[in-house]
Amino acid sequence: TRPRLRVRIPTDGHRKPDEFYRQVAERFAYLTTVSARPATELADANDVPVTTVHGWVKEARRRGLLTSGERARKRGESQ
């Protein structure tokens, strides 16, 4: 099933909590299995620039919530 793509973006403080990045990682990982442009779809669903989503994904990877090869691996499995 398709998860809800909209994430709750924390507005208090500059640093976002792990839970936010867990949500980003979950949604991005799902989108890599069904979309050629997962960052664009996540950006559109959340009304943010795609560069913002790239930053979220980078931080989710840094925190160990998303593997660095998530997109390539998923794409390879579907071919």
One Martini backbone bead per residue (centre of mass of N, CA, C, O) as a GRO file, in nm:
protein
   79
    1THR     BB    1   0.100   0.035   0.016
    2ARG     BB    2   0.051   0.369   0.013
    3PRO     BB    3   0.192   0.610   0.164
    4ARG     BB    4   0.196   0.891   0.319
    5LEU     BB    5   0.385   1.165   0.190
    6ARG     BB    6   0.329   1.340   0.412
    7VAL     BB    7   0.506   1.545   0.635
    8ARG     BB    8   0.597   1.654   0.948
    9ILE     BB    9   0.723   1.973   0.981
   10PRO     BB   10   0.927   2.108   1.184
   11THR     BB   11   0.934   2.448   1.347
   12ASP     BB   12   1.099   2.383   1.597
   13GLY     BB   13   1.376   2.467   1.545
   14HIS     BB   14   1.656   2.354   1.352
   15ARG     BB   15   1.645   2.066   1.459
   16LYS     BB   16   1.559   1.755   1.361
   17PRO     BB   17   1.417   1.470   1.435
   18ASP     BB   18   1.434   1.138   1.387
   19GLU     BB   19   1.134   1.094   1.312
   20PHE     BB   20   1.140   1.262   1.059
   21TYR     BB   21   1.364   1.089   0.911
   22ARG     BB   22   1.201   0.828   0.915
   23GLN     BB   23   0.976   0.928   0.732
   24VAL     BB   24   1.149   0.999   0.492
   25ALA     BB   25   1.275   0.718   0.449
   26GLU     BB   26   1.015   0.560   0.406
   27ARG     BB   27   0.909   0.723   0.161
   28PHE     BB   28   1.156   0.707  -0.020
   29ALA     BB   29   1.180   0.400  -0.035
   30TYR     BB   30   0.910   0.359  -0.168
   31LEU     BB   31   0.951   0.545  -0.420
   32THR     BB   32   1.189   0.375  -0.543
   33THR     BB   33   0.973   0.140  -0.636
   34VAL     BB   34   0.762   0.356  -0.819
   35SER     BB   35   0.989   0.577  -0.903
   36ALA     BB   36   1.204   0.790  -1.095
   37ARG     BB   37   1.116   1.053  -0.883
   38PRO     BB   38   1.119   1.064  -0.555
   39ALA     BB   39   1.197   1.355  -0.472
   40THR     BB   40   0.980   1.502  -0.635
   41GLU     BB   41   0.733   1.370  -0.504
   42LEU     BB   42   0.798   1.457  -0.213
   43ALA     BB   43   0.802   1.759  -0.271
   44ASP     BB   44   0.515   1.790  -0.380
   45ALA     BB   45   0.367   1.673  -0.119
   46ASN     BB   46   0.531   1.918   0.066
   47ASP     BB   47   0.591   2.198  -0.061
   48VAL     BB   48   0.897   2.162  -0.168
   49PRO     BB   49   1.197   2.159  -0.263
   50VAL     BB   50   1.405   1.923  -0.389
   51THR     BB   51   1.654   2.017  -0.224
   52THR     BB   52   1.528   1.957   0.049
   53VAL     BB   53   1.500   1.654   0.013
   54HIS     BB   54   1.797   1.597  -0.032
   55GLY     BB   55   1.872   1.684   0.256
   56TRP     BB   56   1.700   1.479   0.408
   57VAL     BB   57   1.829   1.225   0.285
   58LYS     BB   58   2.115   1.281   0.375
   59GLU     BB   59   2.045   1.280   0.681
   60ALA     BB   60   1.923   0.997   0.694
   61ARG     BB   61   2.186   0.860   0.612
   62ARG     BB   62   2.368   0.973   0.841
   63ARG     BB   63   2.166   0.832   1.062
   64GLY     BB   64   2.095   0.532   0.938
   65LEU     BB   65   1.790   0.526   0.780
   66LEU     BB   66   1.950   0.516   0.499
   67THR     BB   67   2.083   0.396   0.236
   68SER     BB   68   2.301   0.488  -0.017
   69GLY     BB   69   2.164   0.250  -0.225
   70GLU     BB   70   1.853   0.254  -0.241
   71ARG     BB   71   1.785   0.329  -0.534
   72ALA     BB   72   1.965   0.130  -0.697
   73ARG     BB   73   1.859  -0.131  -0.573
   74LYS     BB   74   1.559  -0.102  -0.644
   75ARG     BB   75   1.593  -0.068  -0.946
   76GLY     BB   76   1.736  -0.346  -0.993
   77GLU     BB   77   1.495  -0.528  -0.890
   78SER     BB   78   1.280  -0.427  -1.123
   79GLN     BB   79   1.447  -0.549  -1.388
   0.00000   0.00000   0.00000
